[in-house]
């Protein structure tokens, strides 16, 4: 039995932005690059703990709060034991970035994607659109 919760049980999508990222680097290097090139201040925090099929899995998690008091999270999609945090369509990416309660959503999306694409180690970034997963039980992200 999995502890997966439906999106509706766990999130308020209209209050957060989600991005999926591919990068062939460990999480600490991705966090460092975002800190350096995007003037962010990600710091390692306690791993996101999730029980999947009666086994506890840990997912690397970095967080930072910007000057506008928006909270950013960078989480690895694969646990230290190899389990995926979400549906395979999402977990084929290496990381998920969450921005809680963005002040200016549309401006934030375009500006953030443009800036992160300039980081050499980032192979791909795109906004995660939840409409395509409507009704599926796939989400275990930290909020």
C-alpha positions in Angstrom: 0.0 0.0 0.0 1.4 3.4 -1.0 0.9 6.6 1.0 0.3 8.6 -2.1 -2.2 11.4 -1.7 -4.3 12.9 -4.4 -3.3 16.3 -5.6 -6.4 17.8 -4.1 -5.5 16.4 -0.7 -2.0 17.8 -0.6 -1.8 21.0 -2.6 -3.4 24.3 -3.5 -2.1 24.6 -7.1 -3.4 28.1 -7.6 -1.2 29.3 -4.7 2.0 27.7 -5.9 4.2 27.3 -8.9 5.9 24.0 -9.8 8.8 23.4 -12.2 10.4 20.1 -13.3 14.1 20.1 -14.0 16.6 17.8 -15.6 20.2 18.1 -14.6 23.0 15.5 -14.5 24.4 16.9 -11.3 23.8 16.1 -7.6 21.3 18.2 -5.7 23.9 20.2 -3.8 25.5 21.4 -7.1 22.1 22.4 -8.6 21.3 24.3 -5.4 24.8 25.9 -5.5 24.4 26.9 -9.2 21.0 28.5 -8.5 22.5 30.3 -5.5 25.4 31.7 -7.6 23.6 32.5 -10.9 20.1 33.4 -9.7 21.1 35.1 -6.4 19.2 32.6 -4.4 20.2 31.1 -1.0 19.2 27.5 -1.0 20.2 25.6 2.1 20.0 21.9 2.8 17.2 21.0 5.2 15.9 17.8 6.6 15.1 15.3 3.9 11.4 14.9 2.8 10.4 11.6 4.4 7.8 9.5 2.7 6.5 6.0 3.4 6.0 4.0 0.2 4.9 0.4 0.3 5.7 0.1 4.0 9.2 1.4 3.6 10.5 4.9 4.6 12.2 6.8 1.8 14.1 10.0 2.0 14.3 12.7 -0.7 16.9 15.4 -0.7 15.4 18.8 0.0 16.8 22.4 -0.2 14.9 25.5 0.8 15.2 29.2 0.8 13.1 32.3 1.6 13.6 35.3 -0.7 13.3 39.0 0.2 9.6 39.0 -0.6 9.1 36.1 1.9 8.3 33.6 -0.8 9.5 30.1 0.0 11.3 28.1 -2.7 12.0 24.3 -2.5 14.2 22.1 -4.5 13.5 18.4 -4.1 15.1 15.4 -5.8 12.5 13.2 -7.5 14.3 9.9 -6.6 14.9 8.8 -3.0 18.2 7.6 -1.6 16.8 4.0 -2.0 15.6 4.6 -5.6 11.9 5.2 -5.1 10.1 7.9 -7.1 8.3 10.8 -5.4 5.6 10.9 -8.0 4.3 9.5 -11.2 6.9 8.3 -13.7 6.0 11.2 -16.1 7.2 13.6 -13.4 10.0 11.4 -11.9 11.8 11.0 -15.2 13.0 14.5 -14.3 15.7 14.9 -11.7 14.2 17.7 -9.5 11.0 19.6 -8.7 11.2 23.3 -7.8 8.2 24.6 -5.8 7.5 28.3 -5.3 4.9 28.8 -2.6 2.5 31.8 -2.9 4.2 33.7 -5.7 3.6 37.4 -5.7 3.4 37.8 -9.4 2.8 34.4 -11.0 3.0 35.1 -14.8 6.0 37.4 -14.4 7.7 35.0 -12.0 7.3 32.0 -14.4 8.8 33.5 -17.5 11.6 35.3 -15.7 12.6 32.3 -13.6 12.6 29.9 -16.6 14.6 32.3 -18.6 17.2 32.7 -15.9 17.5 29.0 -15.0 17.9 28.0 -18.7 21.1 30.1 -18.6 22.7 27.7 -16.1 24.9 25.2 -18.1 24.1 22.2 -15.9 20.4 22.5 -16.4 19.4 20.5 -19.4 15.6 21.2 -19.3 13.1 23.1 -17.2 9.4 23.5 -17.7 6.5 24.5 -15.6 4.5 21.5 -14.2 0.9 21.8 -15.4 -1.3 19.7 -13.2 -4.3 19.7 -15.5 -2.7 16.9 -17.5 -2.8 14.7 -14.3 -6.3 15.6 -13.2 -7.9 12.8 -11.1 -4.7 10.7 -10.7 -3.1 9.9 -7.4 0.5 10.7 -8.0 1.7 13.5 -5.7 3.9 13.2 -2.6 5.7 16.6 -2.7 6.6 18.6 0.4 4.6 21.8 0.9 
